[in-house]
Every structure is written in structure tokens, then in C-alpha cells.
Amino acid sequence: MFYTYILQSEKSGRYYIGHSADLEARLQRHNTGKVKATKNKGPWVLKHYEQYDTKGEANSRELYIKSMKSRIYIEKLLAGFSGI
């Protein structure tokens, strides 16, 4: 299984979108400063994830969410709205 996930920084409130095969290990990497994009911006909290059968599907979903370039879109997704 692969996952597309959304993290939120407890420090700044900013969101980070990514994908991984191991959510727990990936969150730990974010929170220990081992991910360049999120280093010194945490601690990070997992706010949302979606499960996919393939890495390609998870990556496509990550890229789609990022392409929206919208905090409003992310917050609606987190709130569980459908048909966005």
C-alpha cells in the first residue's frame, strides 16, 4: 500500500503534502529534520491520508492536490467535503 498524506506544522500552521509507503516512518523523518523541505519547520502532525494500491496513484494524487495551490482546497479536503 502507498499513501498520499497531508501534514500540518504546529509551529506555523503550514501544510505539507507528500506520498509514502510507510506513513509512520515518514512522519518520523519529517519530525527529526531528515526531510529538507520540512526541516526546522515542525513539529508536524498528520492531518489526512489516503490509501492507494500503487506508488503511481499516490504520486498522482499528491501532484493533483499540490496543483490546486489552495489552502482552502486543502482545508475542505481535511473537513471531509466531497465533490471538491
N, CA, C and O atoms as CSV, one atom per row, in Angstrom:
chain,resi,resn,atom,element,x,y,z
A,1,MET,N,N,0.831,-1.192,0.000
A,1,MET,CA,C,0.000,0.000,0.000
A,1,MET,C,C,0.876,1.256,0.000
A,1,MET,O,O,1.981,1.276,0.541
A,2,PHE,N,N,0.343,2.280,-0.617
A,2,PHE,CA,C,1.002,3.587,-0.656
A,2,PHE,C,C,-0.001,4.633,-0.191
A,2,PHE,O,O,-1.213,4.450,-0.306
A,3,TYR,N,N,0.520,5.714,0.326
A,3,TYR,CA,C,-0.328,6.736,0.934
A,3,TYR,C,C,0.037,8.117,0.415
A,3,TYR,O,O,1.211,8.432,0.219
A,4,THR,N,N,-0.975,8.927,0.196
A,4,THR,CA,C,-0.805,10.357,-0.002
A,4,THR,C,C,-1.209,10.977,1.326
A,4,THR,O,O,-2.242,10.623,1.893
A,5,TYR,N,N,-0.396,11.902,1.820
A,5,TYR,CA,C,-0.668,12.437,3.159
A,5,TYR,C,C,-0.538,13.956,3.188
A,5,TYR,O,O,0.122,14.567,2.348
A,6,ILE,N,N,-1.191,14.534,4.184
A,6,ILE,CA,C,-1.088,15.965,4.439
A,6,ILE,C,C,-0.658,16.135,5.890
A,6,ILE,O,O,-1.287,15.618,6.814
A,7,LEU,N,N,0.428,16.871,6.060
A,7,LEU,CA,C,0.920,17.216,7.396
A,7,LEU,C,C,0.657,18.691,7.636
A,7,LEU,O,O,0.545,19.484,6.701
A,8,GLN,N,N,0.559,19.043,8.924
A,8,GLN,CA,C,0.454,20.454,9.280
A,8,GLN,C,C,1.496,20.763,10.341
A,8,GLN,O,O,1.678,20.006,11.295
A,9,SER,N,N,2.171,21.875,10.163
A,9,SER,CA,C,3.176,22.323,11.128
A,9,SER,C,C,2.483,22.917,12.343
A,9,SER,O,O,1.637,23.802,12.215
A,10,GLU,N,N,2.845,22.428,13.516
A,10,GLU,CA,C,2.305,23.011,14.747
A,10,GLU,C,C,2.893,24.395,14.984
A,10,GLU,O,O,2.303,25.207,15.696
A,11,LYS,N,N,4.040,24.665,14.395
A,11,LYS,CA,C,4.719,25.944,14.578
A,11,LYS,C,C,4.083,27.052,13.740
A,11,LYS,O,O,3.790,28.134,14.250
A,12,SER,N,N,3.871,26.776,12.457
A,12,SER,CA,C,3.414,27.828,11.549
A,12,SER,C,C,2.000,27.627,11.007
A,12,SER,O,O,1.397,28.565,10.485
A,13,GLY,N,N,1.468,26.408,11.127
A,13,GLY,CA,C,0.156,26.126,10.567
A,13,GLY,C,C,0.198,25.758,9.092
A,13,GLY,O,O,-0.839,25.442,8.508
A,14,ARG,N,N,1.375,25.793,8.481
A,14,ARG,CA,C,1.511,25.470,7.063
A,14,ARG,C,C,1.292,23.983,6.825
A,14,ARG,O,O,1.458,23.155,7.721
A,15,TYR,N,N,0.914,23.671,5.588
A,15,TYR,CA,C,0.668,22.281,5.190
A,15,TYR,C,C,1.814,21.760,4.332
A,15,TYR,O,O,2.497,22.518,3.644
A,16,TYR,N,N,2.003,20.450,4.391
A,16,TYR,CA,C,2.951,19.763,3.522
A,16,TYR,C,C,2.230,18.540,2.967
A,16,TYR,O,O,1.595,17.797,3.715
A,17,ILE,N,N,2.329,18.334,1.659
A,17,ILE,CA,C,1.683,17.194,1.005
A,17,ILE,C,C,2.775,16.287,0.464
A,17,ILE,O,O,3.739,16.758,-0.138
A,18,GLY,N,N,2.624,14.982,0.681
A,18,GLY,CA,C,3.606,14.034,0.182
A,18,GLY,C,C,2.982,12.669,-0.022
A,18,GLY,O,O,1.776,12.491,0.152
A,19,HIS,N,N,3.823,11.695,-0.395
A,19,HIS,CA,C,3.370,10.305,-0.501
A,19,HIS,C,C,4.468,9.385,0.011
A,19,HIS,O,O,5.651,9.721,-0.026
A,20,SER,N,N,4.049,8.211,0.490
A,20,SER,CA,C,4.997,7.279,1.093
A,20,SER,C,C,4.362,5.901,1.206
A,20,SER,O,O,3.139,5.762,1.174
A,21,ALA,N,N,5.210,4.885,1.338
A,21,ALA,CA,C,4.730,3.526,1.587
A,21,ALA,C,C,4.635,3.264,3.093
A,21,ALA,O,O,3.967,2.317,3.509
A,22,ASP,N,N,5.291,4.086,3.912
A,22,ASP,CA,C,5.308,3.886,5.362
A,22,ASP,C,C,5.063,5.225,6.054
A,22,ASP,O,O,5.994,5.998,6.280
A,23,LEU,N,N,3.804,5.489,6.385
A,23,LEU,CA,C,3.426,6.781,6.972
A,23,LEU,C,C,4.141,7.069,8.284
A,23,LEU,O,O,4.638,8.174,8.501
A,24,GLU,N,N,4.189,6.078,9.146
A,24,GLU,CA,C,4.791,6.283,10.465
A,24,GLU,C,C,6.268,6.663,10.350
A,24,GLU,O,O,6.724,7.605,10.997
A,25,ALA,N,N,7.005,5.932,9.532
A,25,ALA,CA,C,8.427,6.226,9.353
A,25,ALA,C,C,8.626,7.580,8.681
A,25,ALA,O,O,9.546,8.324,9.021
A,26,ARG,N,N,7.759,7.890,7.731
A,26,ARG,CA,C,7.893,9.161,7.022
A,26,ARG,C,C,7.624,10.346,7.948
A,26,ARG,O,O,8.339,11.346,7.899
A,27,LEU,N,N,6.606,10.238,8.784
A,27,LEU,CA,C,6.328,11.303,9.749
A,27,LEU,C,C,7.511,11.486,10.696
A,27,LEU,O,O,7.872,12.612,11.037
A,28,GLN,N,N,8.101,10.395,11.111
A,28,GLN,CA,C,9.269,10.473,11.995
A,28,GLN,C,C,10.424,11.197,11.287
A,28,GLN,O,O,11.119,12.008,11.899
A,29,ARG,N,N,10.622,10.902,10.007
A,29,ARG,CA,C,11.682,11.585,9.247
A,29,ARG,C,C,11.415,13.090,9.161
A,29,ARG,O,O,12.338,13.897,9.271
A,30,HIS,N,N,10.158,13.458,8.964
A,30,HIS,CA,C,9.813,14.885,8.925
A,30,HIS,C,C,10.112,15.541,10.273
A,30,HIS,O,O,10.660,16.642,10.323
A,31,ASN,N,N,9.758,14.877,11.342
A,31,ASN,CA,C,9.900,15.472,12.676
A,31,ASN,C,C,11.308,15.414,13.244
A,31,ASN,O,O,11.587,16.049,14.261
A,32,THR,N,N,12.194,14.669,12.609
A,32,THR,CA,C,13.591,14.629,13.080
A,32,THR,C,C,14.511,15.420,12.162
A,32,THR,O,O,15.732,15.323,12.280
A,33,GLY,N,N,13.943,16.199,11.252
A,33,GLY,CA,C,14.733,17.077,10.404
A,33,GLY,C,C,15.457,16.385,9.263
A,33,GLY,O,O,16.420,16.932,8.727
A,34,LYS,N,N,15.019,15.204,8.883
A,34,LYS,CA,C,15.698,14.454,7.824
A,34,LYS,C,C,15.097,14.697,6.441
A,34,LYS,O,O,15.548,14.114,5.455
A,35,VAL,N,N,14.082,15.555,6.369
A,35,VAL,CA,C,13.472,15.919,5.086
A,35,VAL,C,C,13.771,17.397,4.863
A,35,VAL,O,O,13.325,18.256,5.625
A,36,LYS,N,N,14.531,17.679,3.809
A,36,LYS,CA,C,14.997,19.041,3.553
A,36,LYS,C,C,13.852,20.054,3.502
A,36,LYS,O,O,13.972,21.148,4.055
A,37,ALA,N,N,12.754,19.705,2.852
A,37,ALA,CA,C,11.641,20.642,2.667
A,37,ALA,C,C,10.939,21.023,3.969
A,37,ALA,O,O,10.314,22.081,4.046
A,38,THR,N,N,11.037,20.177,4.987
A,38,THR,CA,C,10.309,20.448,6.227
A,38,THR,C,C,11.232,20.654,7.433
A,38,THR,O,O,10.763,20.844,8.555
A,39,LYS,N,N,12.526,20.615,7.196
A,39,LYS,CA,C,13.493,20.760,8.282
A,39,LYS,C,C,13.311,22.109,8.982
A,39,LYS,O,O,13.154,23.143,8.333
A,40,ASN,N,N,13.334,22.079,10.304
A,40,ASN,CA,C,13.200,23.269,11.154
A,40,ASN,C,C,11.857,23.981,11.022
A,40,ASN,O,O,11.747,25.155,11.376
A,41,LYS,N,N,10.841,23.295,10.521
A,41,LYS,CA,C,9.518,23.902,10.363
A,41,LYS,C,C,8.454,23.171,11.165
A,41,LYS,O,O,7.284,23.556,11.142
A,42,GLY,N,N,8.847,22.128,11.867
A,42,GLY,CA,C,7.905,21.301,12.621
A,42,GLY,C,C,7.808,21.777,14.047
A,42,GLY,O,O,8.293,22.860,14.375
A,43,PRO,N,N,7.199,21.001,14.888
A,43,PRO,CA,C,6.790,19.612,14.664
A,43,PRO,C,C,5.583,19.514,13.728
A,43,PRO,O,O,4.759,20.424,13.628
A,44,TRP,N,N,5.520,18.363,13.047
A,44,TRP,CA,C,4.481,18.089,12.068
A,44,TRP,C,C,3.483,17.092,12.613
A,44,TRP,O,O,3.841,16.157,13.330
A,45,VAL,N,N,2.222,17.305,12.262
A,45,VAL,CA,C,1.130,16.424,12.684
A,45,VAL,C,C,0.432,15.901,11.428
A,45,VAL,O,O,0.134,16.666,10.510
A,46,LEU,N,N,0.175,14.600,11.396
A,46,LEU,CA,C,-0.556,14.008,10.281
A,46,LEU,C,C,-2.017,14.421,10.384
A,46,LEU,O,O,-2.685,14.119,11.373
A,47,LYS,N,N,-2.514,15.117,9.357
A,47,LYS,CA,C,-3.892,15.606,9.365
A,47,LYS,C,C,-4.814,14.783,8.474
A,47,LYS,O,O,-6.020,14.720,8.717
A,48,HIS,N,N,-4.249,14.143,7.431
A,48,HIS,CA,C,-5.087,13.430,6.466
A,48,HIS,C,C,-4.213,12.460,5.686
A,48,HIS,O,O,-3.047,12.744,5.412
A,49,TYR,N,N,-4.784,11.314,5.332
A,49,TYR,CA,C,-4.098,10.418,4.402
A,49,TYR,C,C,-5.108,9.644,3.585
A,49,TYR,O,O,-6.247,9.435,4.002
A,50,GLU,N,N,-4.667,9.224,2.415
A,50,GLU,CA,C,-5.472,8.417,1.506
A,50,GLU,C,C,-4.622,7.226,1.090
A,50,GLU,O,O,-3.414,7.362,0.896
A,51,GLN,N,N,-5.234,6.078,0.955
A,51,GLN,CA,C,-4.524,4.838,0.651
A,51,GLN,C,C,-4.711,4.459,-0.818
A,51,GLN,O,O,-5.811,4.564,-1.362
A,52,TYR,N,N,-3.616,4.016,-1.454
A,52,TYR,CA,C,-3.639,3.617,-2.857
A,52,TYR,C,C,-2.888,2.301,-3.041
A,52,TYR,O,O,-2.027,1.943,-2.237
A,53,ASP,N,N,-3.231,1.592,-4.110
A,53,ASP,CA,C,-2.591,0.313,-4.397
A,53,ASP,C,C,-1.195,0.470,-4.991
A,53,ASP,O,O,-0.335,-0.388,-4.790
A,54,THR,N,N,-0.965,1.556,-5.718
A,54,THR,CA,C,0.329,1.727,-6.373
A,54,THR,C,C,0.964,3.063,-6.010
A,54,THR,O,O,0.287,4.017,-5.627
A,55,LYS,N,N,2.276,3.096,-6.143
A,55,LYS,CA,C,3.017,4.326,-5.894
A,55,LYS,C,C,2.597,5.409,-6.895
A,55,LYS,O,O,2.497,6.584,-6.543
A,56,GLY,N,N,2.355,5.004,-8.136
A,56,GLY,CA,C,1.943,5.951,-9.165
A,56,GLY,C,C,0.640,6.656,-8.834
A,56,GLY,O,O,0.500,7.858,-9.061
A,57,GLU,N,N,-0.318,5.900,-8.292
A,57,GLU,CA,C,-1.602,6.504,-7.902
A,57,GLU,C,C,-1.408,7.503,-6.766
A,57,GLU,O,O,-1.975,8.595,-6.783
A,58,ALA,N,N,-0.602,7.117,-5.779
A,58,ALA,CA,C,-0.345,8.007,-4.642
A,58,ALA,C,C,0.378,9.267,-5.102
A,58,ALA,O,O,0.057,10.368,-4.654
A,59,ASN,N,N,1.345,9.111,-5.989
A,59,ASN,CA,C,2.082,10.259,-6.507
A,59,ASN,C,C,1.171,11.173,-7.325
A,59,ASN,O,O,1.245,12.396,-7.206
A,60,SER,N,N,0.316,10.581,-8.151
A,60,SER,CA,C,-0.615,11.389,-8.951
A,60,SER,C,C,-1.539,12.214,-8.065
A,60,SER,O,O,-1.806,13.381,-8.350
A,61,ARG,N,N,-2.023,11.607,-6.997
A,61,ARG,CA,C,-2.909,12.326,-6.079
A,61,ARG,C,C,-2.155,13.461,-5.388
A,61,ARG,O,O,-2.690,14.560,-5.234
A,62,GLU,N,N,-0.914,13.199,-4.971
A,62,GLU,CA,C,-0.093,14.240,-4.357
A,62,GLU,C,C,0.056,15.420,-5.314
A,62,GLU,O,O,-0.145,16.571,-4.925
A,63,LEU,N,N,0.405,15.135,-6.553
A,63,LEU,CA,C,0.599,16.192,-7.538
A,63,LEU,C,C,-0.690,16.953,-7.820
A,63,LEU,O,O,-0.664,18.166,-8.030
A,64,TYR,N,N,-1.821,16.244,-7.826
A,64,TYR,CA,C,-3.107,16.914,-8.034
A,64,TYR,C,C,-3.403,17.891,-6.902
A,64,TYR,O,O,-3.771,19.040,-7.148
A,65,ILE,N,N,-3.243,17.434,-5.662
A,65,ILE,CA,C,-3.505,18.316,-4.513
A,65,ILE,C,C,-2.584,19.538,-4.571
A,65,ILE,O,O,-3.024,20.666,-4.351
A,66,LYS,N,N,-1.310,19.305,-4.868
A,66,LYS,CA,C,-0.361,20.416,-4.961
A,66,LYS,C,C,-0.723,21.367,-6.098
A,66,LYS,O,O,-0.521,22.576,-5.986
A,67,SER,N,N,-1.259,20.823,-7.194
A,67,SER,CA,C,-1.606,21.667,-8.345
A,67,SER,C,C,-2.751,22.626,-8.031
A,67,SER,O,O,-2.902,23.648,-8.700
A,68,MET,N,N,-3.546,22.313,-7.035
A,68,MET,CA,C,-4.649,23.189,-6.660
A,68,MET,C,C,-4.133,24.490,-6.059
A,68,MET,O,O,-4.813,25.514,-6.121
A,69,LYS,N,N,-2.934,24.458,-5.476
A,69,LYS,CA,C,-2.296,25.646,-4.892
A,69,LYS,C,C,-3.266,26.440,-4.038
A,69,LYS,O,O,-3.345,27.665,-4.129
A,70,SER,N,N,-3.996,25.722,-3.213
A,70,SER,CA,C,-5.051,26.378,-2.454
A,70,SER,C,C,-5.159,25.832,-1.042
A,70,SER,O,O,-5.437,24.649,-0.845
A,71,ARG,N,N,-4.943,26.679,-0.080
A,71,ARG,CA,C,-5.141,26.304,1.320
A,71,ARG,C,C,-6.615,25.975,1.566
A,71,ARG,O,O,-6.940,25.087,2.353
A,72,ILE,N,N,-7.499,26.703,0.882
A,72,ILE,CA,C,-8.936,26.463,1.025
A,72,ILE,C,C,-9.276,25.048,0.556
A,72,ILE,O,O,-10.038,24.342,1.216
A,73,TYR,N,N,-8.713,24.636,-0.578
A,73,TYR,CA,C,-8.951,23.277,-1.078
A,73,TYR,C,C,-8.487,22.245,-0.045
A,73,TYR,O,O,-9.202,21.285,0.240
A,74,ILE,N,N,-7.304,22.443,0.506
A,74,ILE,CA,C,-6.765,21.511,1.493
A,74,ILE,C,C,-7.660,21.472,2.726
A,74,ILE,O,O,-7.952,20.393,3.240
A,75,GLU,N,N,-8.093,22.616,3.201
A,75,GLU,CA,C,-8.930,22.644,4.400
A,75,GLU,C,C,-10.296,22.016,4.158
A,75,GLU,O,O,-10.856,21.398,5.063
A,76,LYS,N,N,-10.842,22.162,2.955
A,76,LYS,CA,C,-12.089,21.464,2.626
A,76,LYS,C,C,-11.873,19.962,2.582
A,76,LYS,O,O,-12.716,19.194,3.045
A,77,LEU,N,N,-10.749,19.544,2.028
A,77,LEU,CA,C,-10.404,18.133,1.993
A,77,LEU,C,C,-10.282,17.575,3.414
A,77,LEU,O,O,-10.780,16.487,3.705
A,78,LEU,N,N,-9.622,18.321,4.287
A,78,LEU,CA,C,-9.467,17.901,5.683
A,78,LEU,C,C,-10.789,17.835,6.404
A,78,LEU,O,O,-10.973,17.003,7.292
A,79,ALA,N,N,-11.718,18.705,6.035
A,79,ALA,CA,C,-13.028,18.734,6.678
A,79,ALA,C,C,-13.939,17.634,6.165
A,79,ALA,O,O,-15.028,17.427,6.700
A,80,GLY,N,N,-13.498,16.921,5.121
A,80,GLY,CA,C,-14.269,15.793,4.616
A,80,GLY,C,C,-15.295,16.130,3.583
A,80,GLY,O,O,-16.201,15.332,3.342
A,81,PHE,N,N,-15.195,17.295,2.951
A,81,PHE,CA,C,-16.137,17.641,1.892
A,81,PHE,C,C,-15.870,16.773,0.683
A,81,PHE,O,O,-14.717,16.488,0.359
A,82,SER,N,N,-16.923,16.352,0.017
A,82,SER,CA,C,-16.764,15.586,-1.219
A,82,SER,C,C,-17.173,16.450,-2.391
A,82,SER,O,O,-17.835,17.473,-2.218
A,83,GLY,N,N,-16.787,16.047,-3.558
A,83,GLY,CA,C,-17.146,16.792,-4.765
A,83,GLY,C,C,-16.422,18.093,-4.899
A,83,GLY,O,O,-16.958,19.046,-5.465
A,84,ILE,N,N,-15.218,18.159,-4.393
A,84,ILE,CA,C,-14.444,19.401,-4.463
A,84,ILE,C,C,-13.894,19.562,-5.868
A,84,ILE,O,O,-13.208,20.543,-6.154
